[in-house]
Structures are given as structure tokens and as C-alpha cells.
Amino acid sequence: MAMAKTLRFVPLVTTFIIIFISITITHGHVTSITPRKVYLVFLDSEIIPSTKPAHLNLLKTVLQDITPEESLVYDYRSTSGFAAKLSETEAKHLASIKGVISVFPNQVIHLDRP
């Protein structure tokens, strides 16, 4: 009788384990232990073109534990640059690359209301 009760839980436990492993495999690479914030990156368009593929390739050279697609927040077309989620170390490394004019943290500024 005790064996029958135990066997009823096997499918439930097995299902839980399969779901847990699936989530871990599917989303495990997205979770980063490196704290990130959004940085604005401005480029010299004569050295680095203002295109999404160029921005992704540039990010690929500095990112440590996320993909360029996960990091890229926005591509600017009116100016040569982009916004990306970077660690402080990645931002400093990016700033040292030829063709990168500036890298600085994005800031939200609230205007005073009358």
C-alpha cells in the first residue's frame, strides 16, 4: 500500500524535474551575475558604421556573460551610437576601443513641475 502511494508521486516529481531543467537550460544564460546598467555609447562613424550589425559586433568584443542581442537596448540613427546594458568593466573596455568617442551611464532626469 505504501509503495502504491509513493508511485503516484513519481510522475509529479518527474514532471517537476523536467520543467526545472528546461527552464534552467532555456533561461540560464540570460541571468547574469554581473550587475548591469544602461550605457550610452557614441561612435566615430568614420571608423565604426552606425548600423546594428556593427554595434552587435562591437558589443561582442567586450561582453562577458550575455549576448550582444541581450545587451543592446537601442540603436541611434540620428547620431552614431547605441544604448546597451553593460557592466562597469565592460563599459571601460568599450571606451578604450578606437572609434568609440564616449561611453557613459544613462541617467533619468526629472524636470521640476511648476
C-alpha distances in whole Angstrom, upper triangle without the diagonal:
4,5,5,7,9,10,11,14,15,18,19,19,21,23,24,25,27,29,30,31,33,35,36,37,39,40,40,44,45,44,47,47,51,52,54,57,59,62,65,67,70,72,75,75,78,75,72,72,70,68,64,63,66,64,61,62,64,60,59,61,60,56,54,50,51,52,56,54,52,55,58,58,61,64,68,70,73,73,72,69,65,62,59,56,57,57,60,60,60,63,65,65,65,68,70,70,73,73,71,74,71,68,67,64,64,65,64,67,67,71,72,72,75
4,5,5,6,9,10,12,13,16,17,17,19,21,22,23,25,27,27,29,31,32,33,35,37,38,38,41,42,41,44,44,48,49,51,54,56,59,63,64,68,69,73,73,75,73,69,69,68,65,62,61,63,61,58,60,61,58,56,58,57,54,51,47,48,50,53,52,49,52,55,56,59,62,65,68,71,71,69,66,62,60,57,54,55,54,57,57,57,60,62,61,62,65,67,67,70,71,68,71,68,65,64,61,61,62,61,64,65,68,69,70,73
4,5,5,6,9,10,11,14,15,15,17,19,20,21,23,25,26,27,29,31,31,33,35,36,36,40,41,40,43,43,47,48,50,53,55,58,61,63,66,68,71,71,73,71,68,68,66,63,60,59,62,60,56,58,59,56,54,57,55,52,49,46,46,48,51,50,48,51,54,54,58,60,64,67,70,69,68,65,61,59,55,53,53,53,56,56,56,58,61,60,61,64,65,65,69,69,67,69,67,64,63,60,60,61,61,64,65,68,70,70,73
4,5,5,6,9,10,13,14,15,16,18,20,21,22,24,25,27,28,30,31,33,34,36,36,40,41,40,43,43,47,49,50,53,55,58,61,63,66,67,71,70,73,71,67,67,66,63,59,59,61,59,56,58,59,56,54,57,56,52,50,46,46,48,51,50,47,51,53,54,57,60,63,66,69,69,67,64,61,58,55,52,53,53,56,56,56,59,61,61,61,64,66,65,69,69,67,69,67,64,63,60,60,61,60,64,64,67,69,69,72
4,5,5,7,9,12,12,13,15,17,18,19,21,23,23,25,27,28,29,31,33,34,34,38,39,38,41,41,45,46,48,50,53,56,59,60,64,65,69,69,71,69,66,66,64,61,57,57,60,58,54,56,58,54,53,55,54,50,48,44,44,46,49,48,46,49,51,51,55,58,61,64,67,67,65,62,58,56,53,50,51,51,54,54,54,56,59,59,59,62,64,64,67,67,65,67,65,61,60,58,57,58,58,61,61,64,66,66,69
4,5,6,7,10,11,11,13,15,16,16,19,20,21,23,25,26,27,29,30,32,31,35,36,35,38,38,42,44,46,48,50,54,57,58,62,63,66,66,69,67,63,63,62,59,55,55,57,55,52,54,55,52,50,52,51,48,45,41,42,44,47,46,43,46,49,49,53,56,59,62,65,65,63,60,56,54,51,48,49,48,51,51,51,54,56,56,56,59,61,61,64,65,62,65,62,59,58,55,55,56,56,59,60,63,64,65,68
4,5,5,8,10,10,11,13,15,16,17,19,20,22,23,25,26,28,29,31,31,35,36,35,38,39,43,44,46,48,50,54,56,58,61,62,66,65,68,66,62,62,61,58,54,54,56,54,51,52,54,51,49,52,51,47,45,41,41,43,46,45,43,46,48,49,52,55,58,61,64,64,63,59,56,53,50,48,49,48,52,52,51,54,56,56,56,59,61,60,64,64,62,64,62,59,58,56,55,57,56,60,60,63,65,66,69
4,6,7,8,10,11,12,14,15,17,18,20,21,23,24,26,27,28,30,30,34,35,34,38,38,42,43,45,47,49,52,55,57,60,62,65,65,67,65,61,61,59,57,53,53,55,53,50,52,54,50,49,51,50,47,45,41,41,42,45,44,41,45,47,47,51,53,57,59,62,63,61,58,54,52,49,47,48,48,51,51,51,53,56,55,56,59,60,60,63,63,61,64,61,58,57,54,54,55,54,58,58,61,63,63,66
4,6,5,6,8,10,11,12,14,15,16,18,20,21,22,24,26,27,27,31,32,31,34,35,38,40,41,44,46,49,52,54,57,58,62,62,64,62,59,58,57,54,50,50,53,51,47,49,51,47,46,48,47,43,41,38,38,39,42,41,39,42,44,45,48,51,54,57,60,60,58,55,51,49,46,43,44,44,47,48,47,50,52,52,52,55,57,57,60,60,58,60,58,54,54,51,51,52,51,55,55,58,60,60,64
4,5,5,6,8,10,10,12,14,15,16,18,20,21,22,24,26,26,29,31,30,33,34,38,39,41,43,45,48,51,53,56,57,60,60,63,60,57,57,55,53,49,48,51,49,46,47,49,46,44,46,46,42,40,36,36,37,41,39,37,40,43,44,47,50,53,56,59,59,57,54,51,48,45,42,43,43,47,47,46,49,51,50,51,54,56,55,58,59,57,59,57,54,53,51,50,52,51,55,55,59,61,61,65
4,6,5,6,9,10,10,12,14,15,16,18,20,21,22,24,25,28,29,29,32,33,37,38,40,42,44,47,50,51,54,55,59,58,61,59,55,55,53,50,47,46,49,47,44,46,47,44,42,45,44,41,39,35,35,36,39,37,35,39,41,42,45,48,51,53,57,57,55,52,49,46,43,41,42,42,46,46,45,48,50,50,50,53,55,54,57,57,55,58,56,52,52,49,49,50,50,53,54,57,59,60,63
4,5,5,6,9,10,11,12,14,15,17,18,20,21,22,23,27,27,27,30,31,35,36,37,40,41,45,48,49,52,54,57,57,60,57,54,54,52,49,45,45,48,46,43,45,46,43,41,44,43,39,37,34,33,35,38,36,34,37,39,40,43,46,49,52,55,55,54,50,47,44,41,39,40,40,44,44,43,46,48,48,48,51,53,53,56,56,54,56,54,50,50,47,46,48,47,50,51,54,56,56,60
4,5,5,6,9,10,10,12,14,15,16,18,20,21,21,25,26,25,28,29,33,34,36,38,40,43,46,48,51,53,56,56,58,56,53,53,51,48,45,44,47,45,41,43,45,41,40,42,41,37,35,31,31,33,36,35,33,36,38,39,42,45,49,51,54,54,53,49,46,43,40,38,39,38,42,42,41,44,46,46,46,49,51,51,54,54,52,54,52,49,48,45,45,47,46,50,50,54,56,56,60
4,5,5,6,9,10,11,12,14,15,16,18,20,20,24,25,25,28,29,33,34,36,38,40,43,46,47,50,51,55,54,57,55,51,51,50,47,43,42,45,43,40,41,43,40,38,41,40,36,34,30,30,32,35,34,32,35,37,38,41,44,48,50,53,53,52,48,45,43,39,37,38,38,41,41,41,43,46,45,45,49,50,50,53,53,51,54,52,48,48,45,45,47,47,50,51,54,57,57,61
4,5,5,6,9,10,11,12,14,15,16,18,19,22,23,23,27,28,32,33,34,36,38,41,44,45,48,50,53,52,55,53,49,49,47,45,41,40,43,41,38,40,41,38,37,40,39,35,33,30,29,30,33,32,30,33,35,36,39,42,45,48,51,51,49,46,43,40,37,35,36,37,40,40,39,42,45,44,44,47,49,48,51,51,49,52,50,46,46,43,43,45,44,48,48,52,54,54,58
4,6,5,6,9,10,11,12,14,15,16,17,21,21,21,24,25,29,30,31,34,36,39,42,43,47,48,51,51,54,52,48,48,46,44,40,40,42,40,37,39,40,37,35,38,37,33,31,27,27,29,32,30,28,31,34,34,37,40,44,46,49,49,48,45,41,38,35,33,34,34,38,38,37,40,42,42,42,45,47,46,50,50,47,50,48,44,44,41,41,42,42,45,46,49,51,52,55
4,5,5,6,9,10,10,12,14,15,15,19,20,20,23,24,27,29,31,33,35,38,41,42,46,47,50,50,53,50,47,47,45,43,39,39,41,39,35,37,39,35,34,36,35,31,29,26,26,27,31,29,27,30,33,34,37,40,43,46,49,49,47,44,40,38,35,32,33,33,36,36,36,38,41,40,40,44,45,45,48,48,46,49,47,43,43,40,40,42,42,46,47,50,52,53,57
4,5,5,6,9,10,11,12,14,15,18,19,20,23,24,28,29,31,33,35,38,40,41,45,45,49,48,51,48,45,45,43,41,37,36,39,37,34,35,37,34,32,35,34,31,29,25,25,26,29,28,26,29,31,32,36,38,42,44,47,47,46,42,39,37,34,31,33,33,36,36,35,38,40,40,40,43,44,44,47,47,45,48,46,43,42,40,40,42,42,45,46,50,52,53,57
4,6,5,6,9,10,10,12,13,16,17,17,21,23,26,27,28,30,32,35,38,39,42,43,47,46,49,47,43,43,41,39,35,35,37,35,32,34,35,32,31,34,33,29,27,24,23,24,27,25,23,27,29,30,33,36,39,42,45,45,43,40,36,34,31,29,30,31,34,35,33,36,39,38,38,41,43,42,45,45,43,46,44,40,40,37,37,39,39,42,43,47,49,49,53
4,5,5,6,9,10,11,11,14,15,15,18,20,23,25,26,28,30,33,36,37,41,42,45,45,48,46,42,42,41,38,35,34,36,34,31,33,34,31,29,32,31,27,25,21,21,23,26,25,22,25,28,29,32,35,39,41,44,44,42,39,35,33,30,27,28,28,32,32,31,34,36,36,36,39,41,40,44,44,42,44,42,38,38,35,35,37,37,41,42,45,47,48,52
4,5,5,6,8,10,10,13,15,15,18,19,23,25,26,29,30,33,36,37,40,41,44,44,47,44,41,41,40,37,33,33,35,33,30,31,33,29,28,30,29,26,24,20,20,21,25,24,22,25,27,29,32,34,38,41,44,43,42,38,35,33,29,27,28,28,31,31,30,33,35,34,35,38,39,39,42,42,40,43,41,38,38,36,36,38,38,42,43,47,49,50,54
4,5,5,6,8,9,12,14,14,18,20,23,25,25,28,29,32,34,35,39,39,43,42,45,42,39,39,37,35,31,30,33,31,28,29,31,28,26,29,29,25,23,20,19,20,23,21,20,23,25,27,30,32,36,38,41,41,39,36,33,31,28,26,27,28,31,31,30,32,35,34,34,37,39,38,41,41,39,42,40,37,37,35,35,37,37,41,42,45,48,49,52
4,6,5,6,7,10,11,11,15,17,20,22,22,25,26,29,32,33,36,37,41,40,43,41,37,37,36,33,29,29,31,29,26,28,30,26,25,28,27,23,22,18,17,18,21,20,17,21,23,24,27,30,33,36,39,39,37,34,31,28,25,23,24,25,28,29,27,30,33,32,32,35,37,36,39,39,37,40,38,34,34,32,31,33,33,37,38,42,44,45,49
4,6,6,5,8,10,10,13,15,18,20,21,24,25,28,31,32,35,36,40,40,42,40,36,37,35,33,29,29,31,29,25,27,28,25,23,26,25,21,19,15,15,17,20,19,17,20,23,24,28,30,34,36,39,39,37,34,30,28,25,22,23,23,26,26,25,28,31,30,30,33,35,34,38,38,36,38,36,33,33,31,31,33,33,37,39,42,45,46,50
4,6,5,8,10,11,14,16,19,21,22,25,26,28,31,31,35,35,39,38,41,38,35,35,34,31,28,27,29,27,24,25,27,24,22,24,24,20,18,15,14,15,19,18,16,19,22,24,27,29,33,35,39,38,36,33,30,28,24,22,23,23,27,27,25,28,31,29,29,33,34,33,36,37,35,38,36,33,33,31,31,34,35,38,40,44,46,48,51
4,6,7,8,11,14,17,19,21,21,23,24,27,29,30,33,34,37,36,39,37,33,33,31,29,25,25,27,25,22,24,25,22,21,24,23,20,18,15,13,14,17,16,14,17,20,21,24,26,30,32,36,35,34,31,27,25,22,20,22,23,26,26,25,27,30,29,28,32,33,32,35,35,33,36,34,31,32,30,29,32,32,36,38,41,44,45,49
4,6,5,7,10,13,16,17,17,20,21,24,26,27,31,32,35,35,38,35,32,32,30,28,24,24,26,24,21,23,24,21,19,22,21,18,16,13,11,12,16,14,12,15,18,19,22,25,28,31,34,33,32,29,25,23,20,17,19,20,23,24,22,24,27,27,26,29,31,31,34,33,31,34,32,29,29,26,26,29,29,33,34,38,41,42,46
4,5,6,9,11,14,16,17,19,21,24,27,27,31,32,35,35,38,35,32,32,31,29,25,25,27,24,21,23,24,20,19,21,20,16,14,11,10,12,16,15,13,15,19,20,24,26,30,32,35,35,33,29,26,24,20,18,18,18,22,22,21,23,26,25,25,28,30,30,33,33,31,34,32,28,28,26,27,29,30,34,35,39,42,43,47
4,6,7,10,12,14,15,18,19,21,24,24,28,28,32,32,34,32,28,29,28,26,22,21,23,21,18,19,20,17,15,18,16,13,11,7,7,9,12,12,10,12,16,18,21,23,27,30,33,31,29,26,23,21,17,15,15,16,20,19,17,20,23,22,22,25,27,26,29,29,27,30,28,25,26,24,24,27,28,32,34,38,41,42,46
4,6,10,11,13,12,15,16,19,21,22,26,27,30,30,33,31,27,28,26,24,21,21,22,20,17,19,19,16,15,18,17,13,12,8,6,8,11,11,8,10,13,15,18,21,24,27,30,29,27,24,21,18,15,12,13,14,18,19,17,19,22,21,21,24,26,26,29,29,26,29,27,23,23,21,22,24,25,29,31,34,37,39,42
4,7,9,10,11,14,16,19,22,23,27,28,32,32,35,33,29,30,28,27,23,24,25,22,19,21,21,18,17,19,17,14,12,9,8,11,14,14,10,12,15,16,20,23,26,29,32,31,29,26,22,19,16,13,13,13,17,18,17,19,22,21,22,24,26,27,30,30,27,30,27,24,23,21,21,23,24,28,30,34,36,38,42
4,5,7,8,12,14,17,20,21,25,26,30,31,33,31,28,29,27,26,23,23,24,21,18,20,19,16,16,17,15,11,9,6,7,11,13,14,11,11,15,16,20,22,25,29,31,29,28,24,21,18,14,11,11,10,14,14,13,16,18,18,19,21,23,24,27,28,25,27,25,21,21,19,20,22,23,27,29,33,35,37,41
4,6,9,13,16,18,21,22,26,28,31,33,35,32,30,31,30,29,26,26,26,23,21,22,22,18,18,19,16,13,10,8,10,14,16,17,14,14,18,19,22,25,28,31,33,32,30,26,23,20,17,13,12,10,13,13,14,16,18,18,19,22,24,24,28,29,26,28,25,22,21,19,20,22,24,27,30,33,36,38,42
4,6,10,13,15,18,19,23,25,28,30,32,29,27,28,27,27,24,24,24,21,19,20,19,15,16,16,13,10,9,8,10,13,15,16,13,12,16,17,20,23,25,29,31,29,27,23,20,18,14,11,9,6,9,10,10,12,14,15,16,18,20,21,25,26,23,24,22,18,18,16,18,20,22,25,28,31,34,36,40
4,7,11,13,16,18,22,24,27,29,32,30,27,28,27,27,24,25,24,21,20,22,20,16,18,18,15,12,12,11,12,15,16,17,14,12,15,16,19,22,24,28,29,27,26,22,19,16,13,9,8,6,8,10,11,12,14,16,16,18,20,22,25,26,22,24,20,17,15,13,15,16,18,22,24,28,30,33,36
4,7,9,13,15,18,21,24,26,29,27,24,25,23,23,21,22,21,18,17,19,17,14,16,17,13,11,11,11,11,13,13,15,12,9,12,12,15,18,20,24,25,24,22,19,16,12,9,6,5,4,7,10,9,10,13,14,14,16,18,20,23,23,19,21,18,14,13,10,11,14,16,19,22,25,28,31,34
4,6,10,13,16,19,23,24,27,26,23,24,22,22,20,22,21,17,17,20,18,14,17,18,15,13,14,14,13,15,14,15,12,10,11,11,13,16,18,22,23,21,20,16,14,10,8,5,6,7,8,11,11,10,13,15,14,15,18,20,23,22,18,19,16,12,10,7,8,10,12,16,18,22,25,27,31
4,7,10,13,16,20,21,24,23,20,21,18,19,17,19,18,15,15,18,16,13,16,17,15,13,15,16,14,15,13,14,12,9,9,8,10,13,14,18,19,17,17,13,10,6,5,4,6,9,10,13,11,10,13,15,13,14,18,18,21,20,16,17,14,10,9,6,6,9,11,14,17,20,24,26,30
4,6,10,13,17,18,21,20,18,19,16,17,16,18,17,13,14,17,14,12,15,16,13,13,16,17,15,16,14,15,14,10,10,9,10,12,13,16,17,15,14,11,8,6,6,6,7,9,9,12,10,7,11,13,11,11,14,15,18,16,13,13,10,6,5,4,5,9,12,15,18,21,24,27,30
4,7,10,14,15,19,18,15,16,14,15,15,17,15,12,14,16,14,12,16,17,15,15,18,19,18,17,15,16,15,12,10,10,9,10,10,13,14,11,11,7,6,5,7,9,10,12,12,15,13,9,12,14,11,11,14,15,16,14,11,11,8,6,5,6,6,9,12,15,18,20,24,26,30
4,7,10,12,15,14,12,13,11,13,13,15,13,10,12,14,11,10,14,14,13,14,17,19,18,17,14,15,16,12,11,11,10,10,10,13,13,10,9,5,5,6,8,11,10,13,13,14,12,9,11,12,9,8,12,11,13,11,7,8,6,5,7,9,10,13,16,18,22,24,27,30,33
4,7,9,12,12,10,11,10,12,13,15,13,11,14,15,12,13,16,16,15,17,21,23,21,20,17,18,19,16,13,14,12,10,9,11,11,8,6,4,7,9,11,14,14,17,16,17,15,12,13,14,11,9,12,12,12,9,6,5,5,7,9,12,12,15,18,19,23,24,28,31,34
4,6,9,8,7,8,8,11,13,14,11,10,13,13,11,12,16,15,15,17,21,23,22,20,17,18,20,17,15,16,14,11,10,11,12,8,5,5,8,11,13,16,16,19,18,19,16,13,14,14,11,10,12,10,9,6,5,5,7,9,12,15,16,19,22,23,27,28,32,34,37
4,5,6,6,8,9,12,15,16,12,12,16,15,13,15,18,17,18,20,24,26,25,23,20,22,23,20,18,19,17,14,13,13,13,10,7,8,12,15,17,20,20,22,21,21,19,17,17,16,13,12,13,11,9,5,6,6,9,12,15,18,19,22,25,26,30,31,34,37,39
4,5,5,5,6,10,13,14,10,11,15,15,13,16,18,18,19,21,25,27,25,23,20,21,23,21,18,19,17,13,12,11,11,9,6,8,12,16,18,21,21,24,24,24,21,19,20,19,15,15,16,13,11,8,9,10,13,15,18,21,21,24,26,28,31,32,35,38,40
4,6,7,9,12,15,16,12,14,17,16,15,18,20,19,21,23,27,29,28,26,22,24,26,24,21,23,20,17,16,14,15,12,10,12,16,19,21,24,24,26,26,26,23,21,21,20,17,16,17,14,11,8,11,11,15,17,21,24,24,27,30,31,34,35,39,41,44
4,7,10,12,15,14,11,12,15,13,12,15,17,16,17,20,24,26,25,23,20,22,24,22,20,22,20,17,16,16,17,14,11,12,15,18,19,22,22,24,24,23,20,19,19,17,14,14,14,11,8,5,9,10,14,16,19,23,23,27,29,31,35,36,39,42,45
4,7,9,11,11,7,8,11,10,9,12,14,13,15,18,21,24,22,20,16,18,21,18,16,18,16,13,13,13,15,12,9,9,12,15,16,19,19,22,22,21,18,17,18,16,13,13,14,10,9,6,8,10,13,14,18,20,21,25,27,29,33,34,38,40,43
4,6,9,9,6,8,11,11,10,13,15,16,18,19,23,25,23,20,16,18,20,19,16,17,15,12,11,11,13,11,7,9,11,15,16,20,20,23,24,24,20,19,20,19,15,16,17,14,13,9,11,13,15,16,20,22,22,25,27,29,32,34,37,39,42
4,7,9,7,7,11,12,11,13,16,17,18,19,23,24,22,19,15,16,19,17,13,15,12,8,8,7,9,8,5,6,8,12,14,18,19,22,23,23,20,18,20,19,16,16,18,15,14,11,11,13,14,15,18,20,19,22,24,26,29,30,34,36,39
4,6,5,6,9,10,11,12,14,16,18,18,22,23,20,17,14,14,17,15,12,14,11,8,9,8,12,11,8,9,9,13,14,18,19,22,24,24,20,19,22,20,17,18,20,17,17,14,14,16,17,17,20,21,20,24,25,28,31,32,36,38,41
4,5,5,6,9,10,11,12,15,16,16,19,20,17,14,10,10,13,12,9,11,9,7,9,10,13,13,11,10,9,11,12,15,17,20,22,22,19,18,21,20,16,18,20,17,18,15,15,17,18,17,19,20,19,23,24,27,30,32,35,37,40
4,5,5,6,9,10,10,13,15,15,18,19,17,13,10,10,14,13,11,14,13,10,13,13,17,16,13,12,12,14,14,17,18,21,23,22,19,19,21,19,16,19,20,17,17,15,16,18,19,19,21,22,22,26,27,30,33,35,39,41,44
4,5,5,6,9,10,11,13,14,18,19,17,14,11,12,15,14,12,14,13,10,12,13,16,14,11,10,10,13,13,16,17,20,21,21,17,17,19,17,13,16,17,13,14,12,12,15,16,16,19,21,21,25,27,29,32,34,38,40,43
4,5,5,6,9,10,11,12,16,17,15,12,8,10,12,11,8,11,10,8,10,12,15,13,10,8,7,10,10,13,13,17,18,18,14,14,16,15,11,13,15,13,14,12,11,14,14,13,16,17,17,21,23,26,29,31,35,37,40
4,5,5,6,9,10,10,14,14,12,9,5,7,10,9,7,11,11,10,13,15,18,17,14,11,10,11,10,12,13,16,18,18,14,14,17,15,12,15,17,14,16,15,14,17,17,15,18,19,19,23,25,28,31,33,37,39,42
4,5,5,7,9,10,14,15,13,10,8,10,13,12,11,14,15,13,16,17,20,18,15,13,12,14,13,15,15,17,19,18,14,15,17,14,12,15,15,12,14,13,13,17,17,16,19,20,21,25,27,30,34,36,40,42,45
4,5,6,7,9,13,15,14,12,9,12,14,11,11,14,14,13,15,16,19,17,13,11,11,12,11,13,12,15,16,15,11,12,13,11,8,11,12,9,11,10,10,13,14,13,16,18,19,23,25,28,31,34,37,40,43
4,5,6,6,10,12,10,8,6,9,10,8,8,12,13,12,15,17,20,18,15,12,10,11,8,10,9,12,14,13,9,10,12,10,8,11,13,11,13,13,11,15,14,12,15,16,17,21,23,26,29,32,36,38,42
4,6,6,9,10,9,7,6,9,11,10,11,14,16,15,18,20,23,21,18,15,14,14,12,12,11,14,16,14,10,12,14,12,10,14,15,13,15,15,14,18,18,16,18,19,20,24,27,30,33,36,39,41,45
4,6,9,12,12,10,9,13,14,12,13,17,18,17,20,22,24,22,18,16,15,16,13,14,12,13,15,13,9,11,12,9,8,12,12,10,12,14,13,16,16,15,18,19,21,25,28,31,34,37,40,43,46
4,6,10,10,10,9,13,13,11,12,16,17,17,20,22,24,22,19,16,15,14,12,12,9,10,11,9,6,8,9,7,6,10,10,10,13,14,13,16,15,13,15,16,18,22,25,28,31,34,37,40,44
4,6,6,7,7,11,10,8,11,14,16,17,20,23,25,23,20,17,15,14,10,10,8,8,11,9,6,9,11,9,9,13,14,13,17,17,15,18,17,14,16,16,18,21,24,27,31,34,37,39,43
4,6,8,10,13,12,11,14,17,19,21,23,26,29,27,24,21,18,17,13,12,9,9,12,10,8,11,13,11,12,15,16,16,20,21,19,22,20,17,19,18,20,23,26,29,32,36,39,41,45
4,7,10,12,10,10,14,16,19,21,24,27,30,28,25,22,19,18,14,12,10,10,13,12,11,14,16,15,15,19,20,19,23,24,22,24,23,19,20,19,21,24,26,30,32,36,39,41,45
4,7,8,6,7,10,13,16,18,21,24,27,25,23,20,17,15,11,10,9,11,14,14,11,14,17,15,15,18,20,19,23,23,21,23,22,19,20,18,19,22,24,28,31,34,37,39,43
4,5,5,6,9,12,15,16,19,22,25,24,21,18,15,14,11,10,11,13,16,16,13,15,18,16,15,19,20,19,22,21,20,23,22,19,20,19,20,23,25,29,31,35,38,40,44
4,5,5,6,10,12,12,16,18,21,20,17,14,12,11,9,9,10,13,16,15,12,13,16,15,13,16,18,16,19,18,17,20,19,16,18,18,18,22,23,27,30,33,36,38,42
4,5,5,8,10,12,15,18,21,20,18,15,12,12,9,10,12,15,18,19,15,16,20,18,16,19,21,20,22,21,19,22,21,18,20,19,19,22,23,27,29,32,35,37,41
4,6,8,11,13,17,20,23,22,20,17,13,12,9,8,10,13,17,17,14,15,19,18,16,19,22,21,23,22,20,23,21,18,19,17,17,20,21,25,27,30,34,35,39
4,6,9,11,15,18,20,19,17,14,11,9,5,5,7,10,13,14,11,12,15,15,13,16,18,18,20,19,17,19,17,14,15,14,14,17,19,22,25,28,31,33,37
4,6,8,11,14,17,16,14,11,7,6,4,6,9,13,15,16,13,13,16,16,13,16,19,17,20,18,16,18,16,14,15,14,13,17,18,21,24,27,30,32,36
4,7,10,13,16,15,14,11,7,5,5,7,10,14,16,18,15,14,18,18,16,17,21,20,22,20,17,19,17,14,14,13,11,14,15,18,21,24,27,29,32
4,6,10,12,12,12,9,6,5,7,10,13,17,19,20,17,16,19,20,16,18,21,20,21,19,16,17,16,14,15,14,12,15,16,18,21,23,27,28,32
4,6,9,9,8,6,4,7,9,13,15,19,20,21,18,17,20,20,16,17,20,18,19,16,15,16,15,14,15,16,14,17,18,21,23,25,29,30,34
4,6,6,6,5,5,8,11,15,17,20,21,23,20,18,20,21,17,17,20,19,19,16,14,14,14,14,15,16,14,16,18,19,22,23,27,29,32
4,5,6,8,9,12,15,18,20,24,25,26,23,21,23,23,20,20,23,21,20,17,16,16,16,17,18,19,17,20,21,22,25,26,29,31,34
4,7,9,11,13,17,20,22,26,26,27,25,22,24,25,21,21,23,22,21,17,16,16,16,17,18,19,17,19,20,21,23,24,27,29,32
4,6,9,12,15,19,20,23,23,25,22,19,21,21,18,17,20,18,17,14,13,12,13,14,15,17,16,18,19,20,23,24,28,30,32
4,7,11,14,17,18,21,21,22,19,17,19,19,15,15,17,15,14,11,10,10,11,12,15,17,16,19,21,22,25,26,30,32,35
4,7,10,14,14,18,18,19,16,14,16,16,12,12,15,14,14,11,9,9,9,10,12,13,13,16,18,20,23,25,29,31,34
4,7,10,12,15,16,18,15,13,16,16,12,13,16,15,16,13,11,12,11,10,11,12,11,15,16,19,22,24,28,30,33
4,7,9,13,14,16,13,11,15,15,12,13,17,16,18,16,13,14,12,9,10,9,8,12,14,16,20,22,26,28,31
4,6,10,12,13,10,9,13,14,11,13,16,16,18,17,14,15,13,10,10,10,9,13,15,18,21,24,28,30,34
4,7,10,12,9,9,13,14,12,14,17,17,20,19,16,18,15,12,11,9,10,13,15,19,21,25,28,30,34
4,6,8,6,6,10,10,9,12,14,15,18,18,15,16,14,10,10,9,11,14,17,20,23,26,29,32,36
4,5,5,6,9,10,10,12,15,16,19,20,17,18,15,12,11,10,13,15,18,21,24,28,30,33,37
4,6,5,6,9,10,11,13,15,18,19,16,17,14,10,10,9,12,15,18,21,24,27,30,33,36
4,5,5,6,9,10,11,13,17,18,15,17,15,12,12,12,16,18,22,24,28,31,33,37,40
4,5,5,6,9,10,11,15,16,13,15,13,10,12,12,15,18,21,24,27,30,33,36,40
4,5,5,6,9,10,14,14,11,12,10,7,8,9,12,15,18,21,25,27,30,33,37
4,5,5,7,9,13,14,11,12,10,8,9,11,15,17,21,23,27,29,32,36,39
4,5,5,7,11,13,10,13,11,10,12,14,17,20,24,26,30,32,36,39,42
4,5,6,9,10,7,10,9,7,10,13,15,19,22,25,28,31,34,37,40
4,6,8,9,6,7,6,6,9,12,15,18,21,23,27,29,32,36,39
4,7,9,7,9,9,9,13,15,18,21,25,27,31,33,36,39,42
4,6,6,9,10,11,14,17,20,23,26,28,32,34,37,40,44
4,6,8,11,12,16,19,21,25,28,30,34,35,39,42,45
4,6,9,11,15,18,20,23,26,28,32,33,36,39,42
4,6,8,11,15,16,19,23,24,28,30,33,36,39
4,7,10,14,15,18,21,23,26,28,31,34,37
4,7,10,12,15,18,19,23,25,28,31,34
4,7,9,12,16,18,22,24,27,30,33
4,6,9,13,15,18,21,24,27,30
4,6,10,12,16,19,22,25,28
4,7,10,13,16,19,22,25
4,6,10,13,16,18,22
4,7,10,13,15,19
4,6,10,12,16
4,6,9,13
4,6,10
4,7
4
